[in-house]
Amino acid sequence: MTHQTICHSNKKGFIRFLKEEGVYAAYRRNFDIEHIKKWSISIYDRIKCDGEDFYNVVGPEHYISGAFAWTYTPEGNDFWVNLHFKWIGEVYGY
């Protein structure tokens, strides 16, 4: 399975995961394209300039970690760290 296939197949699972955790709205509210620009200009260019989907550009391990700066959200850093590791555990079977 290619990287893009893995990412694409995980997008629906990731959205389902967020909804099951009750944080889908918070994730969407916090999603920050400017943070992505600071994190990786090449990923930003692929999303903003080329119109690619974030979830097809990054691997599932970055769906939460690459989407926004956790510290600056109402939920705080610890909340997103815990959710990130829970998601990684689901993706990689930890």
Buried (B, 14 or more C-beta within 10 A) or exposed (E): EEEEEEBEEBBEBBBEBBEEEEBBEBBEEBEBEEBBBEBBEEBBBBBEEEEBEBBBBBBBBBBBBBBBBBEEBEBEEEBBEEBBEEBBEBBEEE
